[in-house]
């Protein structure tokens, strides 16, 4: 929307969390005609620190009064099946995500990152590369601050590195990243999207507005993406840890071959050896995909291989993703609370050879543990099941692996300490959402680290 349109528009903001509050303030500061800020919980208007005669509040549920507004901007957590949204769509109301609305005010190029796993690591890594190369860089979206919180500080010379979830992408209309990255696609959030096809299509929206020199980067080793994008007509680059992409039809890409990370741009007759894999601090093939995507984003903006390599050698990853906590009595403790699905668990298990004491469980969303059964048999010493899914975990794994059902995280960590021996790895990798016991995976991971550090 243009500035003049915003001044003539009445907005309803659904959800008064971080992003809802941020977009409300941003719209008010840019002259919105009227805003209704509404939430399913009780709102304490005095504590929200927003005062305007153009702002109204509504608590304890979404009512039909929302339908009196021209445009709805909704929290990422509100599913499309919500009754008020169904009504709004039937009335042809515009429904946008916060990132879409924030994008109206952004003068800088955006690097957008999505995928089922690896988004946060890739987003933060790209941010570090650009910062170290001297760019005024903003890392935001599904990690750190909301896009709306930082956009007033952005200039045309800045870089915005934006992590985008499928929830956020579902309701974009004009958001257009200069570089769009899709790291991988596996089933996730199907209760929210309704089907894998809907989930996949939401992810693909990241490139729906790209044109000209805009670049889509995707994982060539992901069969779903490879099939879906085989006839893609826009500017495209690929990443791979198995194929020498320089010998393919791609004009641009990055790949791993014989221990070296390569970047190429055939239009510029360019083939660069960026870094040795052994020199990259992040370990595991899953992280190499993240690194390759970051290399392409950096090269798109002219960052040198030396500058990229320096960051790759120093960047230690993000909190809650296979994060080393401590070593005690020869036992290593790792926090992988961000692993909220089976595929993330697989990545974590593949990062260690054997003797894993695995803390598993939480709010299960139709997990199929058959997918990970062989890997668990091969590498896991014992399972500690915790959370609302512990009975399902016990029923599935106990025929072939010892399972201890913990009553709490205190109990789980205490038991892991008792049974582990020098050379073992205690790994929290829940493969489940956190909402049965915690507000989010960050809170879960922080609790685990606190308990481990108190041993």
Buried (B, 14 or more C-beta within 10 A) or exposed (E): BEEEEBEEBBBBBBBBBBBBBBBBBBBBEBEBBBBBBBBBEEBEEEEBEBEEEEBBBBBEEBEEEBBEBBBBBBBBEBBBEBEBBEBBEEEEBBBBBBBBBBBBBBEBBBBBBBBBBBBBBBBBBBBBBBBBBEBBBBBBBBBBBBBBBBBEEBEEEBBBBBBBBBBBBBBBBEBBBBBBBBBBBBBBBBEBBEEBEBBBBBBBBBBBBBEEEBBBBBBBBBEBBBEBBEEEEBBBBBBBBEBBBBEEEBBBBBBBBEEEBBBBBEEEEEEBEBBBBEEBEBEBBBBBBBBBBBBBBBBBBEBEBEBBBBBBEEBEBBBBBBBEBEEBEEBBBBBBBBBBBBBBBBBBBEBBEEBBBBBBBBBBBEBEBEBBBEBBEEBBBBBBBBBBBBEBBBEBBBEEBEBBBBEEBEBBBBBBBEBBEEEBBBBBBBBBBBBBBBEBBBBBBBBBBEBBEEB
